[in-house]
Amino acid sequence: MKNKFLKPFAFSAIITAMIFSSCSSDDSTTDNGGGNQEPTAERYITVAGAMMQETDGDGNGGTKVFAVKKSEALNPEFSIDVYGNGEPVLSNRTARLQSSEDGNTLFNIAYTGDNGGTFSKYAVKGGASFPQQDVSVNISQYAGTSPRWAKLFDGDKTGIAVNVTAPVVNTTEDGVYINTRGVATVLALDLQNVLISSYKQFEIPLTTAEEALGHHIFRLDAPVLNKAGNKLLIGLWMRKTNPATGQVDSNFTRLGSKTLVVDYPALTNPQVITSTVGFGDTTGYRSFNSYLGQDGNIYQATQRDTGGSHILKIGQNNQYDNSYVFSLDSALGVTGSYVDSWRYAGDGIAYVMYSHAGAENQGFIARLDLNARTATQVVLPYEPGLDFGQYQGFVVDGDDVIVAVTPVGKDGNIYSFNRKTGAVTKGAKLINRAGNHYIGVF
């Protein structure tokens, strides 16, 4: 299935800089102080599109954004052309975007290149008007030029940047294989007071038996805060070294899905927990991958799972609940399901963008009931070229779950799903360009 990579971060040992400003998220149902919008004002929906560089759908040619009112976004008679009328955001490749909870502020960290790691904050004023607020800050000396970051769902207060350096193969003096390890960094950003509140660096050992076989952590991503607010859970992407050659083993038997747990806000006491239900990675790709449900449990999707993607459950004891088995293959009646992106919408309901074996990476959307462990494909005009592999942004506003759906190089539409009834509403037309695709709403 998908095999997507980012360059490792490069962090300095001493951090004294003040970095971020304000808050970041992808969507919201309420205003928790993330912007200046009046409670009765209509929410902006910012639409983002990725441009091709060399190959159709590669998204490496940069990102443009365009903002409309929610009523316009949900109007099928309205058209949006982000490529012709939108504003570019700073990024050599696909920007990793988030927004304040009220939709009035857009955040971007440039991805790769000379300006990689540059954090920018924009006011959302409608159309192509995104005046930059404050000054841009380049965090590449701490987070590298391809930083992975997300905000916690804590009222737009905290952002978390995570990284593990390129894993190093360790051997004895006689060349006997010991293990493969990188150095992990977890960094907390105080988004309200515009400073780095803390960071910690450490190695993350697996069990002796696992490491002897060459298993190691390749990437960290998708942090989420538990209900008690005292533990941060971070997804892990696993790889394996061939102990005989010291090279990456591309075909190996996967361990159970794993998550890193650290104390919060101290960011200390790293522990790895392991699922016996899922056997895939838990990092997601350019979007949130774990959510705190209203029942106090954390729900997490898997990728590259040998039995197709699963939704896993982590209880309030910060351990996997292995009695909770939710296989998307079984629920959807497919094989080789793969979660590209998903969003918890409330009351145990979520929407997932996925592909499956035999679909040639074509994307689909399903409505999940996490309590009943059922999945129903959403009725949409699916067609080849619809690929959600780089999808980032959902907006959850009241009972509306709003998404952008466009095949590569073809026009599409915004759609809204009612999280209570499952009803589908077709919204504004999204005008496309050859090789491009829309990657989210914010």
KOLNU-512230 format. One record per atom (N, C-alpha, C): x negated, y, z. Coordinates in pm, whole numbers, padded with zeros to 5 digits, always signed. Example, Ala and Ser with C-alpha at 12.3 -4.5 7.8 and 13.67 -1.06 7.14 Angstrom:
<rs>
-01319-00569+00780;-01230-00450+00780;-01320-00330+00780;-01285-00225+00708;-01367-00106+00714;-01290+00003+00787;
</rs>
This chain:
<rs>
-00084-00119+00000;+00000+00000+00000;-00089+00125+00000;-00042+00232+00061;-00115+00357+00055;-00240+00348+00140;-00348+00409+00092;-00475+00406+00162;-00535+00544+00149;-00506+00632+00245;-00537+00773+00233;-00638+00811+00340;-00734+00895+00301;-00845+00921+00390;-00868+01071+00406;-00923+01107+00521;-00966+01243+00547;-01110+01241+00592;-01181+01351+00568;-01316+01361+00619;-01312+01373+00772;-01412+01318+00843;-01417+01332+00989;-01439+01476+01028;-01400+01509+01150;-01423+01641+01204;-01568+01652+01249;-01617+01776+01259;-01747+01800+01320;-01726+01901+01430;-01746+01863+01552;-01718+01949+01668;-01849+01992+01733;-01857+02114+01781;-01971+02157+01858;-01955+02113+02002;-02062+02113+02075;-02058+02064+02212;-02004+02168+02307;-02011+02295+02268;-01965+02401+02358;-01858+02481+02288;-01748+02505+02355;-01638+02581+02295;-01611+02703+02381;-01626+02820+02322;-01597+02943+02395;-01505+03034+02319;-01471+02995+02198;-01394+03084+02112;-01247+03082+02145;-01183+03192+02122;-01037+03198+02125;-00988+03177+01984;-00891+03086+01970;-00863+03041+01834;-00723+03072+01789;-00628+03001+01841;-00494+03003+01781;-00408+03113+01838;-00302+03144+01765;-00205+03239+01813;-00065+03186+01793;+00023+03218+01886;+00163+03179+01882;+00181+03031+01878;+00282+02981+01803;+00328+02844+01819;+00351+02781+01684;+00361+02647+01685;+00380+02577+01559;+00467+02456+01577;+00545+02428+01474;+00635+02314+01473;+00680+02293+01331;+00764+02196+01309;+00817+02181+01174;+00963+02216+01167;+01029+02218+01280;+01172+02240+01276;+01227+02247+01417;+01358+02272+01427;+01414+02289+01560;+01564+02297+01555;+01624+02283+01673;+01766+02311+01685;+01791+02435+01769;+01690+02479+01841;+01706+02595+01927;+01585+02686+01917;+01599+02809+01967;+01490+02903+01972;+01430+02899+02111;+01307+02849+02122;+01238+02843+02250;+01131+02951+02260;+01156+03064+02196;+01062+03173+02206;+00954+03170+02099;+00972+03090+01993;+00871+03077+01890;+00868+03192+01792;+00966+03280+01793;+00968+03389+01697;+01059+03499+01745;+01091+03592+01655;+01168+03710+01692;+01311+03707+01642;+01356+03594+01593;+01490+03585+01536;+01597+03601+01643;+01698+03682+01613;+01810+03696+01704;+01890+03566+01708;+01950+03532+01823;+02020+03405+01834;+02128+03384+01729;+02189+03493+01682;+02298+03480+01586;+02252+03490+01441;+02123+03518+01419;+02072+03535+01283;+02067+03400+01213;+02083+03404+01080;+02078+03282+01003;+01933+03237+00985;+01911+03108+01004;+01776+03055+01000;+01720+03057+00859;+01590+03089+00848;+01520+03073+00722;+01480+02927+00704;+01482+02882+00580;+01427+02753+00541;+01312+02781+00445;+01192+02746+00484;+01076+02763+00397;+01052+02635+00319;+01050+02646+00187;+01029+02531+00100;+00883+02531+00056;+00818+02413+00060;+00677+02402+00023;+00661+02307-00095;+00575+02345-00188;+00546+02261-00304;+00396+02244-00322;+00355+02122-00356;+00213+02092-00380;+00187+02085-00530;+00078+02147-00573;+00043+02151-00715;-00062+02046-00747;-00051+01989-00866;-00148+01888-00908;-00282+01954-00938;-00388+01873-00926;-00521+01919-00966;-00566+01848-01092;-00583+01717-01085;-00625+01639-01201;-00524+01532-01240;-00457+01475-01140;-00365+01364-01164;-00226+01402-01119;-00125+01363-01196;+00013+01392-01158;+00039+01345-01016;+00090+01437-00934;+00128+01402-00797;+00015+01399-00698;-00110+01434-00739;-00219+01427-00641;-00210+01536-00536;-00137+01645-00565;-00116+01751-00466;-00240+01827-00429;-00349+01811-00503;-00477+01870-00464;-00503+02007-00523;-00403+02065-00591;-00423+02195-00653;-00377+02312-00568;-00344+02287-00443;-00298+02394-00355;-00150+02385-00326;-00102+02476-00241;+00037+02472-00192;+00099+02610-00202;+00225+02615-00246;+00301+02740-00248;+00425+02727-00161;+00472+02840-00108;+00590+02841-00021;+00687+02951-00064;+00815+02928-00035;+00920+03024-00067;+01030+03006+00036;+01082+03115+00092;+01180+03106+00200;+01317+03156+00157;+01421+03084+00197;+01559+03123+00170;+01640+03107+00298;+01757+03170+00302;+01847+03150+00414;+01904+03008+00409;+01943+02957+00523;+01996+02821+00528;+02117+02805+00437;+02205+02905+00431;+02323+02895+00346;+02284+02885+00199;+02174+02951+00161;+02126+02941+00023;+02065+02803-00002;+01991+02753+00096;+01928+02621+00081;+02032+02512+00063;+02150+02529+00123;+02254+02427+00116;+02356+02454+00007;+02331+02553-00078;+02422+02591-00186;+02377+02526-00317;+02452+02429-00372;+02410+02361-00496;+02407+02452-00617;+02466+02570-00608;+02463+02666-00719;+02339+02754-00714;+02260+02741-00609;+02141+02824-00590;+02019+02748-00640;+01922+02819-00699;+01800+02757-00751;+01677+02817-00683;+01578+02732-00659;+01453+02775-00597;+01338+02728-00685;+01251+02820-00723;+01133+02789-00804;+01010+02832-00725;+00961+02743-00641;+00847+02779-00556;+00721+02800-00637;+00708+02729-00750;+00587+02740-00831;+00583+02868-00913;+00700+02913-00957;+00706+03036-01034;+00717+03160-00949;+00781+03148-00832;+00811+03267-00751;+00749+03265-00611;+00689+03151-00573;+00641+03137-00436;+00506+03201-00411;+00468+03199-00285;+00343+03257-00238;+00245+03145-00205;+00121+03149-00256;+00024+03046-00219;-00022+03064-00075;-00043+02954-00006;-00103+02958+00126;-00246+02909+00114;-00329+02957+00201;-00472+02929+00193;-00500+02781+00210;-00552+02720+00105;-00593+02579+00113;-00645+02535-00023;-00760+02471-00024;-00813+02417-00149;-00725+02303-00200;-00674+02223-00108;-00589+02111-00143;-00453+02131-00076;-00384+02024-00046;-00252+02035+00015;-00264+02092+00155;-00196+02201+00181;-00199+02261+00315;-00125+02171+00413;-00167+02173+00537;-00093+02103+00643;-00017+02209+00721;+00113+02217+00692;+00197+02326+00739;+00279+02287+00861;+00307+02385+00945;+00406+02371+01051;+00471+02507+01069;+00583+02508+01140;+00652+02636+01161;+00695+02647+01306;+00727+02769+01344;+00784+02789+01477;+00922+02726+01481;+00974+02706+01598;+01100+02634+01613;+01219+02709+01554;+01209+02841+01546;+01320+02917+01488;+01302+02941+01339;+01191+02894+01282;+01167+02910+01139;+01114+03044+01097;+01086+03133+01191;+01044+03269+01157;+00895+03287+01144;+00819+03185+01177;+00674+03193+01166;+00622+03065+01102;+00531+03081+01007;+00471+02967+00939;+00324+02961+00975;+00277+02839+01000;+00138+02818+01037;+00071+02728+00934;-00055+02755+00905;-00128+02676+00807;-00274+02665+00849;-00330+02546+00830;-00474+02529+00840;-00523+02480+00705;-00610+02558+00642;-00661+02523+00510;-00733+02389+00515;-00718+02314+00407;-00767+02176+00403;-00880+02162+00302;-01000+02138+00349;-01123+02117+00274;-01170+02245+00203;-01289+02238+00146;-01345+02349+00070;-01409+02454+00157;-01447+02566+00093;-01518+02673+00163;-01436+02734+00275;-01301+02734+00259;-01217+02794+00362;-01150+02688+00450;-01194+02562+00435;-01136+02456+00516;-01149+02484+00664;-01043+02459+00738;-01042+02486+00880;-00997+02626+00917;-00959+02706+00817;-00912+02841+00846;-00766+02839+00886;-00739+02887+01006;-00603+02893+01059;-00540+03026+01023;-00419+03024+00969;-00346+03145+00932;-00204+03136+00985;-00151+03252+01020;-00017+03262+01076;+00060+03367+00996;+00179+03329+00947;+00256+03417+00859;+00396+03440+00914;+00444+03562+00901;+00585+03591+00931;+00668+03550+00811;+00781+03488+00835;+00871+03445+00728;+00977+03554+00710;+00971+03625+00598;+01060+03738+00574;+01159+03713+00461;+01152+03597+00399;+01241+03566+00289;+01172+03579+00155;+01212+03493+00059;+01150+03495-00072;+01003+03460-00062;+00920+03536-00133;+00776+03515-00131;+00706+03607-00032;+00781+03666+00059;+00724+03759+00156;+00682+03683+00282;+00551+03664+00296;+00493+03598+00413;+00377+03682+00464;+00405+03803+00516;+00294+03886+00565;+00216+03814+00674;+00084+03819+00661;+00000+03749+00757;-00003+03825+00889;+00011+03753+00998;+00007+03811+01130;-00132+03794+01190;-00179+03895+01258;-00308+03891+01324;-00418+03863+01222;-00521+03793+01260;-00631+03763+01170;-00646+03612+01156;-00704+03571+01044;-00734+03429+01025;-00854+03391+01111;-00854+03270+01161;-00964+03219+01241;-01010+03087+01183;-01139+03077+01152;-01191+02953+01099;-01238+02864+01213;-01176+02746+01225;-01208+02655+01335;-01295+02539+01289;-01356+02551+01170;-01430+02438+01115;-01550+02399+01200;-01609+02496+01273;-01723+02461+01356;-01684+02372+01472;-01553+02368+01503;-01503+02281+01608;-01428+02160+01550;-01345+02185+01450;-01252+02082+01402;-01283+02033+01262;-01392+02080+01202;-01426+02038+01068;-01345+02112+00963;-01375+02086+00837;-01305+02156+00728;-01178+02084+00685;-01149+01968+00745;-01026+01895+00715;-00956+01857+00845;-00918+01955+00924;-00865+01924+01057;-00727+01860+01053;-00703+01771+01148;-00572+01711+01168;-00518+01767+01299;-00398+01820+01294;-00345+01884+01414;-00194+01875+01414;-00136+01894+01529;+00010+01897+01543;+00044+01972+01670;+00165+02022+01677;+00211+02082+01802;+00288+01978+01882;+00284+01997+02012;+00369+01915+02098;+00509+01974+02098;+00609+01891+02125;+00745+01941+02135;+00766+01991+02279;+00700+02102+02309;+00704+02159+02444;+00744+02305+02442;+00829+02341+02346;+00872+02479+02337;+00770+02569+02271;+00696+02515+02176;+00597+02593+02102;+00488+02649+02193;+00439+02569+02285;+00335+02615+02376;+00197+02560+02342;+00192+02437+02293;+00063+02369+02282;+00044+02303+02147;-00075+02316+02094;-00116+02240+01976;-00228+02146+02015;-00235+02032+01948;-00337+01932+01978;-00413+01898+01850;-00545+01912+01854;-00631+01869+01745;-00705+01742+01789;-00709+01642+01703;-00774+01515+01738;-00865+01470+01625;-00967+01394+01661;-01064+01351+01564;-01147+01237+01620;-01197+01153+01531;-01303+01060+01567;-01410+01070+01459;-01535+01083+01500;-01643+01097+01404;-01660+00968+01324;-01733+00977+01215;-01756+00860+01130;-01811+00745+01215;-01745+00632+01217;-01791+00522+01302;-01932+00477+01265;-02012+00448+01368;-02151+00406+01351;-02163+00259+01388;-02232+00183+01304;-02257+00042+01333;-02374+00031+01429;-02352-00032+01544;-02455-00049+01646;-02504-00193+01648;-02636-00209+01648;-02697-00342+01652;-02807-00346+01756;-02851-00467+01791;-02967-00482+01878;-03094-00452+01799;-03208-00450+01868;-03334-00426+01800;-03364-00533+01696;-03306-00650+01717;-03326-00761+01623;-03223-00760+01509;-03138-00658+01508;-03040-00647+01401;-02913-00726+01423;-02892-00773+01545;-02769-00846+01576;-02656-00747+01600;-02545-00768+01535;-02431-00676+01545;-02375-00669+01687;-02348-00546+01734;-02285-00525+01865;-02142-00475+01848;-02128-00358+01786;-01996-00299+01766;-02005-00184+01668;-01890-00127+01636;-01881-00007+01553;-01798+00095+01630;-01854+00212+01653;-01782+00314+01730;-01808+00454+01676;-01709+00540+01694;-01725+00682+01672;-01694+00756+01801;-01720+00885+01802;-01691+00967+01919;-01560+01043+01895;-01465+01022+01983;-01334+01087+01971;-01334+01222+02040;-01259+01314+01983;-01236+01445+02045;-01087+01470+02052;-01041+01513+02168;-00903+01557+02187;-00910+01699+02241;-00847+01792+02171;-00859+01934+02203;-00720+01995+02217;-00697+02063+02329;-00568+02126+02356;-00577+02276+02330;-00479+02328+02257;-00473+02469+02222;-00357+02536+02294;-00385+02638+02371;-00281+02719+02433;-00234+02818+02327;-00120+02789+02266;-00073+02870+02153;-00010+03002+02195;+00031+03012+02319;+00090+03137+02365;-00017+03239+02404;-00124+03192+02470;-00230+03283+02515;-00348+03286+02420;-00336+03217+02308;-00433+03223+02199;-00574+03183+02246;-00585+03060+02294;-00715+03011+02337;-00716+02859+02343;-00837+02805+02345;-00854+02662+02367;-00848+02639+02517;-00752+02561+02560;-00736+02541+02704;-00829+02432+02756;-00857+02329+02674;-00951+02225+02717;-00982+02134+02600;-01090+02060+02613;-01121+01955+02516;-01207+01852+02584;-01198+01729+02535;-01279+01620+02588;-01331+01536+02472;-01449+01481+02488;-01508+01392+02389;-01547+01262+02458;-01523+01150+02391;-01555+01020+02451;-01551+00911+02344;-01617+00801+02371;-01601+00682+02290;-01478+00607+02339;-01415+00533+02247;-01295+00457+02283;-01325+00309+02257;-01370+00238+02356;-01399+00096+02334;-01273+00012+02323;-01277-00088+02238;-01175-00191+02236;-01221-00303+02329;-01153-00415+02329;-01200-00526+02411;-01331-00581+02352;-01410-00647+02435;-01537-00702+02389;-01516-00798+02273;-01412-00880+02282;-01384-00977+02176;-01346-00906+02046;-01264-00802+02054;-01223-00728+01934;-01342-00660+01868;-01427-00598+01950;-01543-00528+01895;-01645-00625+01835;-01658-00741+01893;-01753-00839+01840;-01715-00882+01699;-01586-00878+01669;-01538-00913+01536;-01548-00797+01437;-01582-00678+01486;-01600-00562+01400;-01485-00463+01400;-01379-00489+01476;-01266-00396+01479;-01309-00264+01543;-01259-00155+01488;-01292-00024+01543;-01188+00079+01501;-01191+00194+01565;-01096+00303+01539;-01154+00393+01430;-01076+00413+01324;-01118+00494+01211;-01065+00636+01217;-00944+00653+01270;-00882+00786+01273;-00785+00799+01389;-00771+00920+01439;-00669+00955+01538;-00575+01056+01473;-00448+01051+01511;-00353+01152+01462;-00219+01134+01533;-00128+01227+01507;+00012+01220+01551;+00027+01212+01703;-00025+01311+01777;-00008+01311+01922;+00136+01341+01963;+00178+01286+02077;+00310+01314+02132;+00298+01312+02284;+00376+01395+02349;+00375+01404+02495;+00489+01320+02552;+00460+01247+02659;+00564+01163+02719;+00664+01247+02798;+00771+01183+02845;+00878+01255+02915;+00829+01321+03042;+00743+01251+03117;+00692+01305+03243;+00596+01421+03222;+00547+01437+03100;+00454+01545+03070;+00315+01523+03124;+00283+01398+03161;+00152+01371+03220;+00063+01279+03137;+00115+01236+03021;+00036+01150+02932;+00054+01196+02788;-00057+01197+02715;-00057+01226+02573;-00085+01096+02500;+00001+01063+02405;-00015+00939+02329;-00050+00972+02185;-00158+00911+02135;-00216+00947+02006;-00226+00822+01919;-00177+00832+01796;-00179+00719+01705;-00319+00683+01659;-00341+00555+01629;-00471+00505+01586;-00461+00435+01451;-00559+00462+01366;-00577+00393+01238;-00699+00304+01256;-00680+00174+01236;-00784+00076+01263;-00855+00032+01135;-00983-00002+01151;-01061-00062+01044;-01146-00174+01102;-01219-00242+01015;-01303-00352+01060;-01434-00354+00982;-01543-00373+01054;-01674-00394+00995;-01700-00544+00983;-01762-00584+00874;-01809-00722+00862;-01938-00733+00942;-01939-00806+01054;-02060-00811+01139;-02182-00865+01066;-02162-00948+00964;-02275-01007+00893;-02343-00909+00799;-02266-00812+00746;-02322-00719+00647;-02327-00575+00696;-02249-00542+00798;-02242-00404+00844;-02158-00315+00756;-02092-00373+00655;-02008-00297+00564;-01861-00308+00604;-01782-00216+00552;-01638-00217+00581;-01575-00343+00522;-01497-00411+00604;-01425-00531+00560;-01286-00486+00515;-01262-00494+00384;-01137-00442+00329;-01022-00540+00341;-01050-00663+00373;-00945-00765+00382;-00963-00840+00514;-00885-00799+00614;-00904-00857+00746;-00770-00880+00815;-00772-00966+00914;-00653-00992+00994;-00636-00879+01095;-00522-00814+01089;-00502-00696+01172;-00469-00732+01317;-00516-00645+01405;-00478-00655+01545;-00338-00597+01562;-00279-00614+01681;-00153-00549+01710;-00168-00398+01704;-00060-00329+01671;-00062-00182+01662;-00111-00123+01794;-00190-00017+01784;-00253+00040+01902;-00227+00190+01913;-00231+00241+02036;-00215+00382+02065;-00312+00421+02176;-00371+00538+02162;-00458+00593+02266;-00373+00673+02364;-00393+00649+02492;-00322+00722+02598;-00425+00795+02683;-00408+00927+02700;-00496+01004+02787;-00411+01083+02886;-00470+01114+03000;-00402+01198+03098;-00381+01338+03041;-00269+01399+03076;-00239+01533+03028;-00198+01620+03147;-00252+01741+03157;-00333+01813+03057;-00484+01791+03067;-00529+01700+03154;-00673+01683+03174;-00744+01626+03051;-00674+01547+02968;-00730+01483+02848;-00839+01382+02884;-00828+01324+03001;-00927+01227+03049;-00863+01089+03061;-00945+00991+03107;-00898+00856+03134;-00839+00790+03010;-00916+00782+02900;-00863+00720+02777;-00838+00571+02793;-00720+00528+02752;-00682+00388+02756;-00616+00353+02622;-00637+00230+02576;-00574+00183+02453;-00467+00081+02488;-00344+00104+02439;-00236+00008+02458;-00209-00062+02324;-00162-00186+02331;-00147-00269+02212;-00009-00331+02204;+00051-00323+02087;+00181-00385+02062;+00162-00528+02012;+00254-00614+02052;+00257-00749+01996;+00369-00763+01893;+00438-00652+01865;+00547-00652+01767;+00498-00604+01631;+00429-00489+01630;+00377-00435+01506;+00230-00464+01491;+00182-00466+01365;+00041-00493+01337;-00016-00390+01240;+00047-00273+01236;+00001-00167+01147;-00061-00053+01225;-00104+00049+01151;-00160+00169+01211;-00047+00262+01256;-00079+00357+01343;+00025+00441+01403;-00004+00590+01388;-00083+00626+01287;-00123+00765+01268;-00031+00845+01177;+00053+00778+01097;+00131+00851+00998;+00040+00912+00894;+00094+01008+00818;+00014+01074+00716;+00069+01214+00692;-00001+01315+00744;+00034+01456+00725;+00167+01496+00787;+00218+01419+00878;+00342+01457+00945;+00350+01387+01079;+00445+01426+01160;+00465+01360+01289;+00496+01213+01268;+00450+01128+01360;+00475+00985+01346;+00531+00923+01473;+00531+00997+01584;+00588+00950+01711;+00677+01059+01769;+00788+01016+01828;+00885+01113+01883;+00933+01067+02020;+00954+01165+02107;+01016+01139+02236;+01166+01141+02218;+01231+01028+02240;+01376+01020+02228;+01445+01078+02349;+01573+01103+02334;+01651+01158+02446;+01670+01058+02559;+01638+00931+02532;+01643+00830+02638;+01514+00824+02718;+01417+00910+02685;+01292+00916+02759;+01184+00824+02706;+01215+00743+02605;+01116+00654+02545;+01058+00718+02420;+00940+00672+02381;+00875+00721+02260;+00896+00618+02149;+00933+00666+02030;+00953+00581+01914;+00847+00615+01810;+00786+00514+01754;+00666+00530+01671;+00675+00439+01549;+00642+00493+01432;+00642+00414+01310;+00504+00355+01285;+00500+00245+01209;+00373+00186+01170;+00353+00197+01020;+00225+00200+00980;+00186+00199+00839;+00086+00086+00818;+00079+00038+00693;-00012-00073+00658;+00013-00193+00749;+00137-00218+00778;+00176-00328+00867;+00194-00455+00785;+00133-00564+00829;+00136-00688+00751;+00277-00743+00732;+00368-00712+00822;+00505-00757+00809;+00600-00647+00767;+00548-00544+00701;+00629-00427+00670;+00634-00335+00790;+00669-00209+00767;+00671-00111+00876;+00771-00148+00985;+00734-00115+01107;+00821-00131+01223;+00841+00004+01291;+00949+00016+01364;+00964+00123+01461;+00937+00059+01597;+00833+00108+01664;+00794+00054+01793;+00845+00143+01905;+00857+00086+02022;+00907+00159+02138;+00804+00156+02249;+00772+00273+02303;+00682+00286+02418;+00765+00338+02534;+00770+00263+02642;+00855+00298+02755;+00797+00410+02839;+00873+00450+02940;+00830+00558+03027;+00713+00518+03117;+00677+00389+03116;+00557+00345+03185;+00433+00356+03097;+00449+00414+02977;+00341+00438+02882;+00280+00308+02829;+00362+00204+02822;+00324+00076+02765;+00425+00038+02657;+00378-00039+02558;+00470-00085+02455;+00577-00176+02517;+00701-00154+02473;+00812-00242+02510;+00824-00348+02401;+00762-00462+02422;+00758-00566+02319;+00887-00645+02307;+00986-00611+02391;+01119-00671+02374;+01200-00597+02269;+01151-00478+02230;+01219-00396+02129;+01160-00429+01993;+01236-00498+01910;+01189-00539+01778;+01277-00473+01671;+01218-00383+01594;+01291-00314+01488;+01206-00319+01361;+01231-00421+01281;+01161-00440+01154;+01241-00373+01043;+01178-00282+00969;+01248-00218+00857;+01271-00316+00744;+01180-00411+00726;+01204-00515+00626;+01337-00586+00653;+01355-00628+00776;+01478-00701+00811;+01599-00611+00804;+01587-00488+00855;+01702-00399+00860;+01747-00353+00723;+01652-00337+00630;+01684-00287+00497;+01695-00398+00392;+01659-00520+00429;+01665-00629+00333;+01561-00619+00223;+01441-00571+00259;+01332-00557+00162;+01209-00626+00218;+01101-00626+00141;+00973-00673+00191;+00869-00564+00169;+00767-00563+00253;+00658-00468+00237;+00699-00323+00254;+00795-00295+00344;+00836-00157+00366;+00718-00076+00421;+00717+00052+00387;+00607+00142+00427;+00666+00279+00459;+00651+00324+00583;+00703+00454+00625;+00606+00563+00581;+00650+00648+00489;+00570+00763+00448;+00584+00877+00547;+00706+00903+00591;+00733+01012+00683;+00869+00987+00746;+00890+01038+00867;+01021+01019+00927;+01045+01127+01032;+01171+01136+01076;+01208+01243+01170;+01317+01195+01263;+01291+01208+01392;+01394+01182+01491;+01490+01301+01492;+01621+01273+01487;+01720+01379+01474;+01803+01399+01599;+01789+01310+01697;+01867+01321+01820;+01970+01211+01834;+02006+01182+01958;+02108+01081+01988;+02076+00944+01929;+01947+00911+01923;+01907+00780+01871;+01911+00766+01721;+01935+00875+01649;+01942+00872+01503;+01814+00932+01444;+01763+00868+01339;+01645+00918+01270;+01662+00897+01121;+01584+00971+01043;+01581+00953+00898;+01438+00922+00856;+01424+00820+00771;+01292+00773+00733;+01277+00775+00582;+01163+00824+00534;+01125+00818+00393;+01031+00701+00378;+01061+00610+00285;+00985+00486+00278;+00976+00436+00134;+00885+00344+00112;+00878+00266-00012;+00873+00119+00028;+00873+00031-00071;+00866-00112-00038;+00808-00189-00155;+00775-00313-00132;+00716-00397-00236;+00809-00407-00356;+00752-00399-00474;+00831-00410-00596;+00889-00279-00644;+00875-00174-00565;+00932-00045-00603;+00829+00047-00669;+00705-00002-00683;+00598+00075-00746;+00582+00212-00681;+00583+00210-00547;+00564+00331-00466;+00678+00432-00479;+00787+00394-00541;+00902+00485-00545;+00957+00503-00406;+00997+00626-00373;+01045+00656-00240;+01195+00646-00227;+01237+00616-00104;+01378+00608-00067;+01394+00673+00071;+01517+00700+00109;+01547+00755+00242;+01652+00668+00308;+01633+00640+00436;+01730+00560+00511;+01764+00630+00642;+01886+00605+00687;+01931+00654+00818;+01915+00541+00919;+01844+00569+01028;+01817+00469+01130;+01900+00494+01254;+01952+00389+01313;+02010+00393+01446;+01912+00319+01536;+01836+00393+01614;+01731+00332+01695;+01787+00247+01808;+01908+00275+01851;+01969+00196+01957;+02021+00063+01905;+02090+00066+01792;+02143-00056+01732;+02040-00130+01649;+01928-00062+01619;+01820-00118+01536;+01871-00156+01397;+01945-00061+01338;+01997-00080+01203;+01946+00031+01112;+01946+00004+00984;+01901+00101+00884;+01991+00092+00762;+02030+00208+00711;+02116+00215+00593;+02056+00311+00494;+02035+00264+00372;+01979+00353+00271;+02076+00465+00240;+02025+00588+00235;+02105+00705+00201;+02131+00704+00051;+02255+00731+00012;+02292+00732-00130;+02245+00862-00193;+02144+00853-00279;+02087+00966-00351;+02056+00922-00494;+02033+01015-00585;+01997+00979-00723;+01850+00940-00733;+01816+00822-00682;+01678+00775-00685;+01633+00747-00829;+01504+00773-00854;+01448+00743-00984;+01297+00731-00971;+01232+00664-01068;+01086+00652-01064;+01020+00789-01058;+00909+00796-00990;+00840+00924-00974;+00873+00993-00844;+00972+00943-00772;+01005+01000-00641;+00910+00939-00538;+00813+01016-00495;+00707+00966-00408;+00698+01057-00286;+00722+01001-00167;+00716+01079-00043;+00583+01062+00030;+00480+01014-00042;+00354+00984+00023;+00286+01103+00087;+00312+01226+00038;+00251+01345+00097;+00355+01433+00169;+00471+01376+00195;+00579+01458+00251;+00546+01498+00395;+00578+01624+00428;+00544+01678+00560;+00663+01725+00642;+00754+01803+00584;+00844+01880+00667;+00991+01847+00656;+01055+01818+00769;+01200+01809+00784;+01244+01929+00868;+01363+01975+00846;+01425+02072+00936;+01545+02006+01001;+01548+02006+01134;+01666+01963+01208;+01726+02086+01271;+01846+02123+01225;+01913+02244+01273;+02056+02208+01306;+02089+02200+01435;+02219+02151+01474;+02232+02005+01435;+02340+01972+01365;+02360+01836+01317;+02302+01813+01178;+02240+01914+01119;+02187+01903+00984;+02041+01859+00985;+02012+01756+00906;+01875+01714+00879;+01849+01748+00733;+01759+01844+00709;+01741+01902+00576;+01608+01856+00518;+01612+01810+00391;+01492+01759+00324;+01487+01810+00181;+01369+01800+00121;+01350+01831-00021;+01323+01701-00095;+01393+01680-00206;+01381+01554-00281;+01355+01586-00428;+01231+01564-00473;+01199+01585-00615;+01102+01478-00662;+01132+01411-00772;+01031+01325-00835;+00915+01412-00883;+00798+01353-00898;+00683+01426-00950;+00714+01479-01090;+00698+01611-01107;+00715+01672-01238;+00857+01692-01283;+00955+01660-01197;+01095+01676-01236;+01169+01761-01133;+01277+01826-01179;+01360+01903-01088;+01428+01811-00988;+01462+01865-00875;+01534+01790-00772;+01624+01881-00694;+01650+01846-00570;+01741+01926-00487;+01702+01918-00341;+01749+02014-00267;+01753+02004-00122;+01877+01924-00085;+01865+01842+00018;+01980+01767+00069;+01988+01785+00220;+02111+01782+00269;+02134+01786+00412;+02211+01662+00453;+02165+01597+00560;+02232+01479+00614;+02289+01513+00751;+02415+01479+00772;+02475+01501+00902;+02435+01386+00994;+02364+01419+01100;+02309+01313+01184;+02417+01234+01258;+02534+01294+01277;+02642+01224+01347;+02722+01133+01255;+02753+01182+01136;+02840+01107+01045;+02764+01037+00933;+02642+01083+00905;+02567+01031+00793;+02604+01092+00659;+02698+01186+00660;+02742+01249+00535;+02626+01319+00466;+02626+01314+00331;+02521+01373+00250;+02575+01494+00177;+02504+01608+00188;+02543+01730+00118;+02430+01770+00024;+02463+01786-00104;+02365+01829-00202;+02348+01979-00194;+02223+02025-00186;+02195+02167-00173;+02132+02226-00297;+02050+02326-00276;+01994+02405-00385;+01910+02322-00480;+01908+02362-00605;+01823+02299-00705;+01679+02343-00684;+01586+02248-00693;+01444+02275-00682;+01381+02261-00820;+01333+02371-00874;+01275+02372-01008;+01128+02331-00998;+01089+02236-01078;+00957+02177-01069;+00869+02215-01188;+00745+02172-01184;+00650+02186-01293;+00582+02051-01314;+00528+02030-01431;+00462+01904-01462;+00354+01871-01360;+00360+01750-01305;+00258+01703-01212;+00275+01747-01068;+00372+01835-01042;+00390+01888-00908;+00503+01818-00834;+00510+01838-00702;+00622+01786-00625;+00638+01867-00497;+00760+01869-00449;+00791+01942-00326;+00761+01852-00206;+00697+01908-00104;+00646+01827+00007;+00711+01858+00141;+00816+01942+00140;+00883+01962+00267;+00957+02092+00279;+01035+02099+00385;+01102+02222+00427;+01067+02245+00573;+01061+02376+00610;+01013+02413+00743;+01098+02524+00803;
</rs>
